[in-house]
């Protein structure tokens, strides 16, 4: 089954064309090279693959000989790159409320960008990461770009200079440290455990003077509506709903479509646009659940079949033969024997994980 692609709104490309042209290069060539339509920057609410954005940053940095390309691009952007989420952030009551609002509504902009906000008595920690497999160059450009946007957003809402803040990156530096300090306006450290911005905890309690509760509520309603009607991570949402109801007997396409407030044909079409189909999602989840449940030898095989949503043991047996080349009873016997070092520890799958 094809994985659900992680998308991002084209607002992420804000400033790209101007930055590339300022270097005497053709932005259309760079966009086409990574599979992005050259007209996409003109349609900020359109979406494209987050993976393509990471490749674009790294390729642009290499071809333009600009190791700070991600940082430069962030300099062309501000909080409005988040679209409607910016309305929520700038009209929240405190800086902490703003950051939590961004985290809560980030699937509107990009499901692949995740953040975590924690605090103790002294420090606040804003951690950001992308749920994406990237090479080192792509990861560095994307992480540095994202953290600079995060720093600018917190400074904007808190109205502080933030010179005493510290930024940790888990990758190696691509520039001289003084260039990073100049770009971020604070200390920057590399080869750390995670990508995280560390700042005094009392920053989070600063009240945002421009806050308007009505505008914030309007932004929240709009974002929830868009996420419900046009989710960027539709495949993952379907998989989550299927996982919750796999053993209930109600895990059908019409039921899932109704829970997403989508017509059945619309759900099928949108999954197809992402290279997916409902039946494959269910089958793949059943296979993975079977690998988890079969080693639990105290659970009767009939109960395993029930948990996977099968109405008969025969159907479950057919699926096991298709997935693993053996019936469930044989697989389970293998787990029992394995405790004596005789057989393998998990079923072989003809499908790559």
Secondary structure as GFF3:
##gff-version 3
##sequence-region A 1 353
A	DSSP	beta_strand	7	9	.	.	.	ID=ss1
A	DSSP	three_ten_helix	10	13	.	.	.	ID=ss2
A	DSSP	alpha_helix	16	22	.	.	.	ID=ss3
A	DSSP	alpha_helix	27	33	.	.	.	ID=ss4
A	DSSP	three_ten_helix	40	42	.	.	.	ID=ss5
A	DSSP	beta_strand	47	49	.	.	.	ID=ss6
A	DSSP	alpha_helix	50	63	.	.	.	ID=ss7
A	DSSP	alpha_helix	69	75	.	.	.	ID=ss8
A	DSSP	three_ten_helix	79	82	.	.	.	ID=ss9
A	DSSP	alpha_helix	84	90	.	.	.	ID=ss10
A	DSSP	alpha_helix	95	105	.	.	.	ID=ss11
A	DSSP	three_ten_helix	106	108	.	.	.	ID=ss12
A	DSSP	beta_strand	113	119	.	.	.	ID=ss13
A	DSSP	beta_strand	123	130	.	.	.	ID=ss14
A	DSSP	alpha_helix	136	158	.	.	.	ID=ss15
A	DSSP	beta_strand	166	168	.	.	.	ID=ss16
A	DSSP	alpha_helix	177	184	.	.	.	ID=ss17
A	DSSP	beta_strand	187	189	.	.	.	ID=ss18
A	DSSP	beta_strand	196	200	.	.	.	ID=ss19
A	DSSP	three_ten_helix	201	205	.	.	.	ID=ss20
A	DSSP	alpha_helix	213	229	.	.	.	ID=ss21
A	DSSP	alpha_helix	234	245	.	.	.	ID=ss22
A	DSSP	alpha_helix	253	259	.	.	.	ID=ss23
A	DSSP	alpha_helix	264	273	.	.	.	ID=ss24
A	DSSP	alpha_helix	278	293	.	.	.	ID=ss25
A	DSSP	alpha_helix	301	307	.	.	.	ID=ss26
A	DSSP	alpha_helix	313	324	.	.	.	ID=ss27
A	DSSP	alpha_helix	328	338	.	.	.	ID=ss28
###
